[in-house]
Amino acid sequence: MLLWLWLLSCLVLALAQVNLSEVPSGLEVLEYNPRKVYNGYLLTCPEDEDGVHGPRIYHPSGALFWGGPNWKNRCMNLQIQRYKDRNVLTFWYSVSGNEYAYGVILDQDYHDIGHVDPPGGPTAPSPVLTTRLAEFLIPGPDYTTAIMFTMRHYRDTMGALGRLGGNPHGYIYDPLMQEVDIASGRVVYRWSAAEHLSLEDSYNDAAQTKGTWQWNTWDFSHGNSVMKDEAGDYVLSYRFLHQIVKVNGKTGNVIWKLGGKSSDFAFNNGSTFIGQHDPRWVEGTDQTEMTIFDNDSDGVRSVPRWGTARGIHVRLDYAAMTVTLLREFLPRVRQPADIEGSMRILPNGNVLVCYGSTGYITEYTAEGEIVFDAYAKHVYRAFKYEQSVWPGEGLPDPDPIPPQAGSSSEGWGSGDTVLGAADETVKVDDGVTMYFSPISCWGFRWALGRC
């Protein structure tokens, strides 16, 4: 009897492997250095006009590990997160645009264990909101809530659009940051950009609404990312304001504004940004250092400042209220990114930059050497995680990292940083110079030779 169960299990796994092998990768690997790349799973949602959509997990080599065969439409923000007491896959999923998007939570067997329906969204009794796929964050310490953006559109009754050259009877999009209890859908926190930030600070032209009906709604701020710290405060990013805002989680008051027309900080040596995405605190710096994906474009009217999107690492001086550039990471192909993008420091010191609408995902050493470069035509964000945190099944790696290379240790992943030779020098103002290179066995894995 045990023998038959073993054979049946092997057959099921083999069929699953065949099914995965038919999933299109959606990722073209351009460069891979197995000795220096971080040994972790790469997660993203490629978007391709040829119909390649859905969540993907890749080996460090860029070869496909898993691609959800049941999720063939648009997804964004694929991550490994903590939900209650387990690690899960989370992403936004939509079969028909942002209006019908919902959050998905998959367990380690890729079973759908939870949907996150935005409050007031299309599934509500009286839908008033549009879902934004920009953020899906499950914060600690309880890991039972989800943070998201929804877009409320309302009639301008204060005359702001008319003063700004727009339709005096037009409509405005207000991005609502909402934290909801995943199990019940109850809103536990809500923050409105329109109620706390100035419409006059927008770089998006309000005149686009002039002479139109309500359907041409003005998106004045365009929220795209949220962080929540241990004190319960939030940090939000607004693309059309060129601004990052810290909010008191108890009072809702703005603590400070970084960037844009009403910045509380002055910027030094090339640290300014345009249309930014994914600001994140650098661990161990007590909120004095931050990484930001600088799009160098807001997709509406601003002229690029640097001529290229980039990942930047900055320091905030709260005494002097200044920002200083510490490091920047540039793409192989210099060009602004009109929308989307992300930047994360990996546990071994490497840096992963996703260049959004330009389609490139690039990993660098801390010194700026490119050790992995891939193209996916269009991606929102990309993440890398220590392989031990995701024991789910997948395809074998045809080009694995050799022993002693890309070694890792406990936690979400770490490894040895290897200094790479740099042969391109990029200078920004005020004398800053940065260097860049050129352009445990699961289940029956042993039965399939996977261990």
Order of alpha helices (4+ residues) and beta strands (2+ residues): alpha-beta-beta-beta-beta-beta-beta-beta-beta-beta-beta-alpha-beta-beta-alpha-beta-beta-beta-beta-beta-beta-beta-beta-beta-beta-beta-beta-beta-beta-beta-beta-beta
